[in-house]
Amino acid sequence: MKRFILLAILPSILALASCVGSQHKFSEQDLAIINTNPDSLLHIYTIENPEELKVLRSPSYNLTKKELHSEAFQNLARRMIYTVSHPSVNGLGLAAPQIGINKAVIVVHRVDKEGMPYEVYPNISIVESSEEITISQEGCLSIPGKRGDVDRSVIVVIEYYSLSAKKVVRDTINSYASVIFQHETDHLDGILYTDRTW
């Protein structure tokens, strides 16, 4: 009897596992954004468009290891760096929701490193924040023409998946670079800097 019950519910268990596993996969819409006009700048979503605002306000999901090591992710990372660093954009950071993809990926201009490179941080989260606060004036590519004062922690500890190490790693970020990381990771939770202005 027990064996019969197990066999009877096995298809349901497999179907559920399939659904859970597929929730983080790149959707057809994601792939269209990544692969359409691969040598052009990505379109940056703004709050001025109601449909784009819905994406900006939605939470983002981590990618699976398979997706992180996929060609689609390589193309996404390359195009995000190309877009945010382009002279016509000249941004300090970019989060995947800002280009229409609700995945936990950000690009940060590492102003604290020699050469100030743009670096990609997949599956990132802030796991610790200092009590010491700094006030910074922020703007956002998704909120054109506006700026506002925001309280941010001086030091944060980030956790992300390192493609080179092939594992989750931690790093401590301070000063202005920490402000950029906080701003971009907010995007992954559907938070805009205007939610934090005073």
C-alpha positions as CSV (number, residue, x, y, z in Angstrom):
1,M,0.0,0.0,0.0
2,K,2.8,2.4,1.0
3,R,4.6,1.6,-2.3
4,F,1.4,2.3,-4.3
5,I,0.9,5.7,-2.6
6,L,4.5,6.7,-3.2
7,L,4.2,5.7,-6.9
8,A,0.9,7.6,-7.2
9,I,2.3,10.9,-5.8
10,L,5.7,10.6,-7.5
11,P,4.6,12.4,-10.7
12,S,3.3,15.3,-8.5
13,I,6.6,15.5,-6.6
14,L,8.6,15.6,-9.9
15,A,6.3,18.2,-11.3
16,L,6.7,20.4,-8.2
17,A,10.5,20.0,-8.3
18,S,10.4,21.0,-12.0
19,C,8.4,24.1,-11.2
20,V,10.7,25.1,-8.3
21,G,13.8,24.6,-10.4
22,S,12.5,26.6,-13.3
23,Q,11.5,29.7,-11.5
24,H,15.1,31.1,-11.8
25,K,15.7,30.2,-15.4
26,F,16.1,33.0,-18.0
27,S,12.7,33.5,-19.5
28,E,12.2,33.9,-23.2
29,Q,11.7,37.6,-22.6
30,D,15.0,37.7,-20.7
31,L,16.8,35.9,-23.5
32,A,15.3,38.3,-26.1
33,I,16.7,41.3,-24.1
34,I,20.1,39.6,-23.8
35,N,20.4,38.4,-27.4
36,T,18.7,41.1,-29.5
37,N,21.1,43.6,-31.1
38,P,24.1,42.1,-29.1
39,D,26.4,45.0,-30.0
40,S,24.1,47.8,-29.0
41,L,23.3,49.5,-25.7
42,L,20.7,47.9,-23.5
43,H,17.5,49.9,-23.0
44,I,17.4,51.2,-19.5
45,Y,14.0,51.0,-17.8
46,T,12.6,54.2,-16.1
47,I,9.9,55.0,-13.7
48,E,8.2,57.2,-16.4
49,N,6.9,54.0,-18.1
50,P,4.2,52.2,-16.0
51,E,5.2,48.8,-17.5
52,E,8.9,49.3,-16.8
53,L,8.1,50.6,-13.3
54,K,6.4,47.2,-12.6
55,V,9.7,45.5,-13.4
56,L,11.7,48.0,-11.3
57,R,9.4,47.4,-8.3
58,S,9.6,43.5,-8.6
59,P,12.0,41.4,-6.6
60,S,14.8,39.6,-8.4
61,Y,15.9,36.0,-8.1
62,N,19.2,34.3,-7.8
63,L,20.5,32.4,-10.8
64,T,21.4,28.7,-10.7
65,K,25.0,27.6,-11.1
66,K,24.1,26.3,-14.6
67,E,22.8,29.7,-15.6
68,L,25.8,31.5,-14.1
69,H,28.1,29.5,-16.3
70,S,26.0,29.8,-19.4
71,E,26.6,31.8,-22.6
72,A,23.5,33.8,-21.8
73,F,24.9,35.0,-18.6
74,Q,28.3,35.9,-20.2
75,N,26.4,37.9,-22.8
76,L,24.3,39.6,-20.1
77,A,27.3,40.6,-18.1
78,R,29.2,41.9,-21.1
79,R,26.3,44.0,-22.3
80,M,25.6,45.4,-18.8
81,I,29.2,46.6,-18.5
82,Y,29.1,47.9,-22.1
83,T,25.9,49.8,-21.4
84,V,26.7,51.4,-18.0
85,S,30.3,52.3,-19.0
86,H,29.3,53.8,-22.3
87,P,30.1,57.6,-22.6
88,S,26.5,58.3,-23.3
89,V,25.4,56.6,-20.1
90,N,28.4,57.1,-17.8
91,G,26.9,55.3,-14.8
92,L,28.4,54.2,-11.6
93,G,26.3,51.0,-11.4
94,L,23.5,49.0,-13.1
95,A,21.2,46.3,-11.8
96,A,19.6,43.7,-14.1
97,P,16.0,44.9,-13.3
98,Q,17.0,48.3,-14.8
99,I,17.3,46.5,-18.2
100,G,14.2,44.5,-17.7
101,I,15.5,41.3,-16.1
102,N,14.6,40.4,-12.6
103,K,17.7,38.5,-11.7
104,A,20.2,39.2,-8.9
105,V,23.0,40.7,-11.0
106,I,24.6,44.1,-10.6
107,V,27.5,45.9,-12.3
108,V,29.5,48.3,-10.1
109,H,32.1,50.9,-11.1
110,R,34.8,50.0,-8.5
111,V,35.9,53.6,-7.8
112,D,37.9,52.1,-4.8
113,K,40.2,49.9,-7.0
114,E,43.1,50.8,-9.1
115,G,42.0,51.5,-12.7
116,M,38.4,51.8,-11.4
117,P,37.1,48.8,-13.3
118,Y,33.5,47.8,-13.9
119,E,32.8,44.5,-12.2
120,V,29.9,42.0,-12.3
121,Y,28.3,40.6,-9.1
122,P,25.8,37.8,-9.5
123,N,23.6,36.5,-6.7
124,I,24.7,39.3,-4.5
125,S,23.4,40.3,-1.1
126,I,24.5,42.6,1.7
127,V,25.0,40.5,4.8
128,E,26.3,43.1,7.2
129,S,26.1,46.9,7.4
130,S,27.9,49.3,9.7
131,E,26.0,51.4,12.2
132,E,28.1,54.4,11.1
133,I,26.2,56.3,8.4
134,T,27.1,58.6,5.6
135,I,24.8,61.0,3.8
136,S,25.3,60.9,0.0
137,Q,23.5,62.6,-2.8
138,E,22.3,60.0,-5.3
139,G,20.8,59.8,-8.7
140,C,19.6,56.9,-10.8
141,L,19.6,56.0,-14.4
142,S,16.0,54.8,-13.9
143,I,14.9,58.2,-12.4
144,P,16.3,60.7,-14.9
145,G,16.9,64.3,-13.9
146,K,16.5,63.9,-10.2
147,R,18.9,63.6,-7.2
148,G,18.3,63.3,-3.4
149,D,20.1,62.8,-0.1
150,V,20.2,59.2,1.2
151,D,21.6,57.7,4.5
152,R,23.9,54.8,3.8
153,S,26.1,52.6,5.9
154,V,29.8,53.5,5.6
155,I,30.9,49.8,5.5
156,V,29.0,46.8,4.1
157,V,29.9,43.1,3.7
158,I,28.7,41.6,0.5
159,E,28.2,38.0,-0.4
160,Y,28.1,36.9,-4.1
161,Y,28.9,34.0,-6.4
162,S,32.5,34.3,-7.8
163,L,32.7,32.9,-11.3
164,S,36.5,32.6,-11.0
165,A,36.4,30.9,-7.6
166,K,33.3,28.9,-8.5
167,K,31.8,29.5,-5.1
168,V,30.1,32.1,-2.9
169,V,32.6,34.6,-1.4
170,R,32.5,37.6,0.9
171,D,34.1,41.0,0.6
172,T,34.1,44.1,2.7
173,I,33.4,47.4,0.9
174,N,33.7,50.9,2.4
175,S,33.4,54.6,1.6
176,Y,31.8,55.7,-1.6
177,A,32.0,52.2,-3.2
178,S,29.7,50.9,-0.4
179,V,27.1,53.5,-1.4
180,I,27.1,52.2,-5.0
181,F,26.7,48.6,-3.8
182,Q,23.8,49.6,-1.5
183,H,22.1,51.5,-4.2
184,E,22.4,48.7,-6.8
185,T,21.4,45.9,-4.4
186,D,18.3,47.9,-3.4
187,H,17.2,47.5,-7.0
188,L,17.2,43.8,-6.6
189,D,14.5,44.2,-3.9
190,G,12.4,46.6,-5.9
191,I,13.6,49.6,-3.9
192,L,14.5,52.9,-5.5
193,Y,16.7,55.5,-3.8
194,T,13.7,57.9,-3.7
195,D,12.2,55.5,-1.1
196,R,15.1,56.4,1.2
197,T,15.4,60.2,0.7
198,W,14.5,62.6,3.5
